[in-house]
Amino acid sequence: MDIIGNILGTPLGYIMKFCYDIIHDYGLAIIVFTLLTKVILFPVSLMVQKNSIKMIKMQPLLDAYKYQYVDDKDALFDAQNALYKKEKYNPFMGVIPLLIQIPIIFGLIDVVYRPLKHLLHFPQEAINAFTTLTCHLMGVTQLGSSPELVVMKCVSDPAHQNAFLALQSSSLKGFDVSHMLAQMHSINMNFLGFDLAATPSFIQLNLLFLIPVLAGVSALIMCIIQNKINVLQIEQSPLAQWGMTIFMIAFSTYFAFLVPGGVGLYWIFGNLFAIPVMYIVNIIYDPHKYIDYETLNRLKEKAKKDRALQKESNALSSKYYKELCHNGTLEKMRLMFYSEQGGFYKYFENIINALLQKTDEPIYYVTSDPHDNIFQNTNPQIKPYYIGGNQLIALMMKLECDMVIMTTPDLEKYHIKRSKVRDDIEYVFLDHSCMSLNLTYRTGALDYYDTIFAVSRNQGIEVREMEKLRGTKKKHIVKVGFGLIDNMLESYRELPKTPHEKPIILIAPSWQYDNILDSCLDNILEGLLSKNYKVIVRPHPQYIRRFPVEMERIMEKYRSRFSDDFEIQTDFSSNATVYTSDLLITDWSAIAYEFSFTTEKPTLFINTQMKVVNKDYNKIKLQPMDITARDIVGRSISKEATKEIDQYVTEILENQSTYAQQIRDLRDSYFYNLGHSGEAAADYIVDRLNARKRTEN
């Protein structure tokens, strides 16, 4: 207590004495003291307001970072820190008022407990003499945690007056004891009937009991106002707002039972004075001047709808999970496909169609998208189920089938595990791209698979080299091919080929860091929109989902320029744009190869920062196809060169026939079973299932 008294209580004691000397009322002095602390701390409140506004402005981008760097916590941390530095945001600013408030509370407790030191400024020698005499008069050796309050109470008893005056001739020679006693008598620590020197009790119902009650009421009033006008609290959900309100009421009430009534009075008015402070900082730094609430409200409305849809999806998942797990279906299942997204059905489609022609084996198709296209298939041989969330985790560990086919990497590393019931299930990996397995998946992403449906010879070589590098088991490599290219080629052949009056330029970037939309879209559009082209910007679906604020900014910026010759396309239900475009501009998106291999038309690549998922990709000698193919199916240029984008577009379009031959040669030599990948995969699946059946029999 001496340390607290000297470091915290002493300066606060001078402020409290200043208030008391002017007002001569202990309770009012505490209220004025509370007001003074709010005035002194007002610059801090302003800084917190500015900091909070910055946080709300940044929040959509911070949310987007969580998606963008979902696989790299270090990169997420770096991106967040870079944003904080750019916006001059201090993540610790919000706790500064609390850090200041705590020492004020401790100091004020010391001021209340030690009025002789802080209000009357008695020398320590005199305080010790009064304390020793009080112990003698009360027949004790110590006066507890608040000896000076006990001294003042003892002095107020007329029966002890002579004993204290006698100190003048003994231990307090040279002091005016009678004047000191008069000063103690002048301090009235009662306020409106409350003894502010006393501590409320849970079990003693008296007037002082109202102090904690009023502390709780003041917290309620403050929180109600705070939830309506505070820039941070406004963005909280009602549940979070009322959760904080209940906590503050409970804390304020309980806290006021632990401290003297004077500190409780300070807490009450501290809560009440916080209300005008909030209004004033909102006037000085009006959040509406800095924050785009219209966009934020749209995002919140979207999030609300997403939560409602998720709730419906959870109920649907529970229904399907029960059907799978509680009626013997798991025991009957032999073949299962798993799709993590609805759009991934296109990677399984031709395999499933071939299986329907080759076997009557039921095909169980589990998807984590309740709107997956598989539910539109009415063939009774196909058994579709929607399973999501924790139920998917549980299902995967209960499987008893012979074979599981899926496009999800990192088996066994994250939420999807191999079965814990049967250890001889054959897990087959089907790539949803057609390029490098080494560059585009995490280190060891395929380690726990048994079989790889390879798109090309390159992928097979990569698998073997990764096995040697990591010392993992040797997998079956099945020469399958790429079903999506087969299907796109078939669809494209059936389309009429009509030359365009204006060449159609499709801009379809990836969604990763430094993609075209974020780095050089303005240069590209400025170079093309004034020329004789029809330009279509087709953002990646993940970009729209993960960066809604940035997407909204792009839409608003170019909305006035939309015309028959320029559009930003957000409907991905059709591949018509891919089929009909004359030239694709992209960065590192695999759509380049789907486009060029299907249409035999070139792609212009922008060398944005390459996303390297596997940091060890260069430890094997085979260069990833994503890199080597860029200057075969088209041409790659730097971001800076996009300022002359029209020159490169003109050059490529003039040499389309040359690129077409290069693309055909690469495509025909690269893919296994071009046009027949579904049959190749189905033959392997049927043979394996039949072999398992013979073994079991």
N, C-alpha and C positions, 0 to 999 in steps of 0.2 A: 504493500500500500504506500510506503514511503516513496518508492520509485515512481509510482503512478501520480502521487501527490506532487512531487517535484517536477516531473516532466509534463504531465497533462493537467493536473488539477490547478497548479499555480497560475498559468496564464488564463485559464478559464475562470479561476477565482477572481482575478482582477476584472474581467468582463462582468462577472456576476456582481461584484461589489459596485462597479460603476452603475449597473442597472438598479441595484438596491438603494444606493445612496440618492439616486434621483427620485425613485418611486416610493421608497420606504414601505413596500409591501412585498413580502417574500414570494407569494404566488405570482403576482403581476410581474415581479422582477424575473422570474423563470420564464414567463411567457414572452417578455421583451427580449430576454436572452435567446430564446428559441428563434424569434424573428431576426435578431441580429446574425445568428449563425446562417440562416437562410440567405440573408443579404450578402454575407461574406462569401458564402459558397455559390452564389448565383453565377459567377463566371464558369464554375465547374458544370453547373446545370446547362449552360449554353453549349459548352464543349460536348457534353453528353448528347444533347439534342442534335448537333451537327453530325456527330459520329453515328447516331442512330439512323439519321436520314441516309447517310452513306450506306449503311448496312442494308436498308430496305431497297435502295437503288441497285445494290450489287446482288441481292438475293437470287433473282432469276438466273444470273450468270453463275453464281456459286452452285445452284442446283444443277445447272447444265454441266459444270465441271465434274460433279459426282458421277454422272453418266459417262462423260467423255473419258475420265481416268478411272473407271470402275476397276480396272485390272492393275493399276499402278498407283499405290498410295503415296509413294514419294513424289511422283509427278503431280498428283492432286495437291499435295502439300505445297509444292513449289508454285503451282498455278494460283492457288489461293493467296499465298504470300505476295506474289507478284501483283495480283489485283489489289490487295490491301495497300501495297506500297504506291501503286499508281493512283488510287483514290485517296491516299493519305488517311487510311482508316486504322484506328487503334482498337484491336479486339479486347483490350483490357480497360478501355475507357469507362465502360458501363459499371465496373466494380469500384471505381474510384470514390464515388459518393459513399458507398458502404465502408470502404477502408477509412474514410475520414470520419464517418458517423460513429464507428466503433470507439476510437479514442475519445471522441466528445462524450459519449455515454460514460465511459470509465472515468473520465475527468470530472464529469458532472456528479457522478456518484461520490467521488472524493470531496467535491465542493459541498454536497449536502451533508456528508458524514463529518466533515471537519470545518464547521463554521468559524471556530476560533482562529484557525489558521488563515482561511481564505476570505471570510467576510470581515472579521475584526482585525486580522493581521497581528494577533498577539505573538510575542516572542515565544520560541519553543520552550524556553526556561519557565515562562509563566504557565504555558499549557501543561507542562509536566507537573508543576506544583498543584494546579487545580485537579489534575487527574489523580495524583497521589492522595490528596485529601479526600476526594470523592470515594476512592476505594476504601479509605479508612472509615468514612462515615457510613458506607453501605456494608462494611464487614466482608469485603471480597478482595481478591488479589488482582483481578483483571476486570475490565469494563466491556469486554466483548469486541465486536468488529466496529462499533461506532462510539468510542469512549467520549468524544467531545460532545455528542448529543446527550449522553448520560450526564456529563458534567453540567450542561445547560439546564437539564431537567432538575438536577440536584440543587443548583443555584437558585432556581425559581421557588424552592421550598423555603419559606421564612424561617423555619426552625434551624436551618443551616447557615443563616446569614452571618451570625457572629463568628462561626468557625472559619468561614472564608475570609472575613475581614481580618481575622487574627494572622493571616498569612503576611499581612503588611509588616508585622514585627518579627517574622521568622524567615521563611524561605524567599519571600518576595520583597525584601528591603530595597528601596529605591524605585519601586513600582507604585503607581496610584491604583491600589487594589479596588477602592470604592468606585473609582471611575470605570475600571474594567468590569466590575459587577454590574454597574448601571448599563454599560454597553450590551452585556449579555441579556439583561432584562429587556432591553429595547428591541431585541430581535424576536419577532413573533412568527414562528414557522407554521402558523395555521393560516389556511386560505379557504374562505367560505365554509368553515367548519371542518376542513380536512387538515389533519396533522401531517404535513408534508415531510416531516422527519421520520415518520413511522413507515413500516413496510406492511402492505396489505397481507391478509391471511386467507387461505382457502377455507378455513374452518370457523373463522370469526366474522360473523356478519355484522358489520358496522358501516358507518358512512364511508370509511376509506375503501370499502369493497367496491364502491362505484368507480374508483380510479381505473382498475383493470377493465371494468365493463365499458367505460367511456373510451379507453384505449382501443378496444375491439371495435366499437362503433365508429371511431375516427378512421380506423383502418378500412372499414367497410365503405365509408363515404369516399375516402381517397381512391380506393380501388375501382369503385363504380365510375368515378370521373376519369381515372387513368385509362380504363378500358375503352372509353369513348374518345379521348383526345390524345393519348400518348402514341407517338409514331410507331413504337415497337408493339405495344399491346394491341393496337388496332388490327395488326396482321395476325395475331394469335387466334386460334379457334376458340369458340365459346367455351368448350371444355377446358382448354388451357387457361383462359381468362378467369373462369370461376375457380379453377384449381388454385391459381395463385391468390385469388381473393380469399378463399377459405384459409389458405396457409397464413396469409398476412393477418387475418382476424385472430386465428388461433395463436400465432406467434406474439402478436401485440398484447393480447390478453394475458397469456402466460408470462411474458416478460415483465409486465407491470406488477405481477404478483411477487417477483423476485427482487425488486429494487424499491428504494424509498419512494413515497408518494410524490416527492418533488421531481424525481426522474420520470415517473409515470406521467406527471403533468407535462413535462418536456416532450415526451413521446406523443401524447395526445395532440398537442399543438404543432409538433413537427409534422404529423400526418396532415393536419388541417392546412398548415401554411404551404405544404407541398402542392396544394390544389392551385392557388393563384400563380405559383411559380410555373406550373405546367402551362397555364394559359398564356403567361407572359412569354415564355420561350417559344411557344407556338406562334405568337404574333411576330416575334423578332425573326425566327427561322420557320416560316410557314412551310410545312412538308409539301403542300400542294404546288409550291413553286419549284420544287426540286424533283419530285417523284411523279412518274407517269402512272397515276392511279387508274386511269382508264384501261391501260394494258394490264396492270396488276390485277384489276378486278376480273378481267377476262380470263386471266390465268387461274385465278382462284375459282372462278365458276367452272372452268374446265376441270380443275382438280377435284371439285365437288362432284361433277358428273362421273369422273374416273373412279372416285371412291364408291359411288352408287353402283356403277357397272361392276366394279371389283366385288362388291358384296353379292351381287347377283351371280357372278362367276363362281364365287366360293360355294354358294348353295348348289350350283349345277355340278361343280367338281365333287362335292360330297355325295350327290346322287349317283354319279357315274362310279365313284370310288366304291360305294357299297355294292353296286352291280358287279364290279370286277372281283371284289375281295370276299364277298359273303354268300356267293351262290355256286362256288366250285369252278368259276370261270378261269381262275389262275391255273388250276390243275389241268384244265383242258387246253389252254393256250400253248401253241408250239412256235408260232412266228409272230413277232411284234415289231412294228415300226414306231419310232418315237419322233415327233416333230415339235421343236421348241417354239416355232412360230407358224401362224397360219399360212404365210406366203411360201413356206418351205415344202408344201405339198407338190409343187412343180418339180422338185428334185427327186421325189419318189414316184411320180405319176406313171412314167412309162415302165418302171419296174413292176409296179402293182398291176398295170394293164397286161403286161406279159405273163405275170403269175396267174392272172385270172384265166388265161388261155391254156396254161400248162398244168395247173393243179386245182383240185377242189378243196385244198387246205384253207381253212378260215384265216383271214388276214386281219389281225388285231392292230388297230391304228390308234395310238395314244398321242394326243396333242395337248399342248399347253395354251392353245388359243380356242376359246369357245366358238369362234366364228370361222374356224378352219374350213376350207373348201371341201374337205373330206366328208363333211356332213351333208353335202349336196349329192353325194354318190349314193344311189339307191340299191346298188348291187348287194344282195343279202350275204354274199361271201365276205364282204368287208364289214368289220365290226369297229366302228369309231367310238372313242371315249375321250371326253375332256377331263384331264386331271391337272391340277395346278397346285402351287404352294407346297406346304408341308406334306400334303397327301401324295404328291409326286415323289418326294423323297422316300416316303414309306413304301409306296408301290414298287419302286425300283429295287428296294432291298428284299421284297417278297417274291420276285419273279421266279417262275419255275419252268419257263419255256425253253426251247432248244436254241433259238436265235433271236437276237435283238439287232435291228438295223437303225442307225441314227446318224445325224449330221453334227451332233454336239461333241466338241472336243473336250479334253480334260476330264475324261471319265475317271472316277474314283478320287479326283482331287478336290472337287467342290461339292455341290449338293447332290449330284447324281453319282451313285455308287453302283458297283457290281452287286449282284444278288448275294444275300447272306444265306439264302436257303439252298441254292444250287450253284456249285462252283465250276460246272462245266458248260455253262451257257456260252455260246459263241457270240461275242459282241463285234459287230461289223460297223466300220466307219465309212460313211459316204460323204465325200467333200461337197459342200454347197458352192464351191468356186471351181475353177478349172485350172488354176495356176499352181503356185508353189505351196506345198504343205510345210516346208521348212521356214519360210519367211513369215507367213501369215498366222501361225498358231504359236502359243506359248511353248517354251522349252518343255519337252516331255509330254506334250498334249495328247499324243497317241499311244503312250507307253502301255496303257492297260487295255488296249483293244487287241482282239485276236486276229482280226481280218481287216484288210483295207481294200475297198473297191477303188482301184486306181483309175484315174482319168487318162493317164498317159504314162509312157515309159519314164519320163522325168520324175513323176511322183513315186514310181516304184524305186528308182535309184535313190531318191531322197530318203525314203523309208529305211532302206537297207543301210545307208550311210549314217542315219540318226541312230539306228540300232547299234552299230559299231561304236559310235561316239559315246553313247550313254550306257552301253553294256546291257541292253534290255533284250527281252525274248524275241525270237524271230517270228514274225507274223506271216499269215497267208496274204499274198498279194494277188488279187484277182484282176485280170485285165478286163475292165468293164467299159470305160468311156464316160461320156458326160451326157446324161439324159436331157438336160435343159437345152443344150446346143442341138441335139437331135430334133427335139420338138420345135424349137425356134426355126430351124432350117426347113422343116416340113411345113410349118405355118407360112413361112416367108415365100416358099415356092408357089403356094396357092394364091398369093396376092397379085393383083395386076400391077405391072411396073410402068408407071407413067412419069415421064420426065417433068420436073417442076419448072415453072416459069422463073421462080426465085429459089435458089438453093436453100434447103432447110438445114439450119445449124442447130444441133441439139447440145446444150450445155448440161452435163449430168455428172456432178462431182461426187466425191466420197463425203463422209460426215466427220472424218477425223480432224485432228488439229491441223491448222494451216491449209485447210481445203480451199478450193477456188472461191466459194461464197465469202469466206472470211478474209481472203488475202488479195484477190485480184479481179473480182467480178466487175468492178467499176471500169477497169481498163478494157476488159473484153467487150463489155456492152457498148462503151463509148466508141470502140473501134468497129463494131459491127452494125449497130442500129441505124447508122446513117448511110449504110451501104445497101446494095440490092439483095438483101438476104431476109429470110424469115427465121427469126431467132426464138427458140424455145428453151427456157431454163427449167430443168426438172431436178429439184433438190432431192437428195437421198431421203427416204422415209424416216430414217433415224435422225436426220438433221432436224426435220420438222418436229419430231416428237421430243427431242432432247434440248433443242434451242428455240423454243417458241418465241421468245422476245426478239432474238436476232432475226428470225424468219419474218416476224411482224415488221421489223424495221426495214427489211429489204422490200417487202411488199408495199409498204407505204412510200418508200423512196421512188419506186418505179411505177406505181399504180397509174399515174397520170400519163405514162407513155405506153400503156397497154394498147394494142391494136391488132389488126389482122396479121401484122408482121412481127408481133412481139407478145409473148405471154410467159407467165411463170406457172408451170403446171404442177398441181398438187394432188391430182387424181391418178393413182397408180394401178387402177383396175385393168388397164389395157397396155399392151406392148406396141400399140399402133405407132406411137411416136418413134420408138426405136426402129421399127421396120421402115418407116417412110423417110427418115432423115438422110441427108446426103453426107453429112460430116458430124462426127461426135467430138466435143471438146470435154476432156475430163482431166483428173489429176492421177490418182492411184486407184481409182475404182475399177472393179472387175467388169463393170458394164462395158468397158472398152472392148473386151474380147467377145462378149456376147454379141455386141453390135457388129464388130468387124468380121468375126467368123461367120455370122449369119448373113449379113448383107454384102460381104466382100467390099465394103466401103471403108475408107481410112479413118483413123482417129488422130486428133491433135492432142498430145499430152502436155500438161503444164507441170513442170518439175517443182511442185510444192514439196514440203518436207515429207519424206517417205515415212510411213508408219511401219516401224519395225517391231513386231510383237515378240519374235524370238530373238533375243539379243545375241544368241550364239549361232545365228543363221550362217555366218561366214566361216564357221569352223569346218564345213564340208565344202568340197571343191566345186560342186555343180552350182553354177550361178542361177538364182531363182528366175523362172520364166517371166515373172512380173517385170523384171528388169530387161532381160534380153529381147523380149518381144516388142518392146515399145517402139523401137526404130525399124521394125519389120512391118507391123500393121499400120504404121503412120509415122509421125515425127514428134519429137519431144523438144520443148523450148523452156527457157527459164521464165520465172514470174516477171522479171523486168522486161522480157521481150514481148509480153502481152500488150505493151504500148503500141507495138506495130502488128497487132494480131491479124489485121486485114491482109497484110502481105503474105503471111504464112497460110492463111485460109485460101487465098487465091492460088498460091503455088500448089497446095495439096489437091485442090479441086481440079486443077489443070492436069494433074498426074494421076488421076483416079485409076486409070486402066493399069498403070504400072503397079500401084499399090494393090489392086484387085488380084493380080497374079501372085504377088508376094504373100498375100493373105491366104489364097487358096492353097498354095504350096505348104505353108506352115500348118494350116488347119488339117489338111489331108494326111500330113506326116506326123502330126502331134497326137491326135486323139486315137485311142483304141476304139474299135468297133463303131466307127462313125455311122450313125443312122440306125445302129442295132444294139446300143448299150443296154436297153431294157431287157432284151432277150438274153444277152450275155449274163447279166446279173441274175435274172430269173432262173436260168439253167443251173447256175451255181447254187442258188438257194434251194431249188427242188432236189438237186443231187445230195446236198448236205442233210436236208430233212429226211430224205429217204434212207440215207446211210444211218442216221440216228435211229430211225424206226426199225431198221433191220437189226441194229445192235441191241435195241431194247427187247426185240422179239427173240 
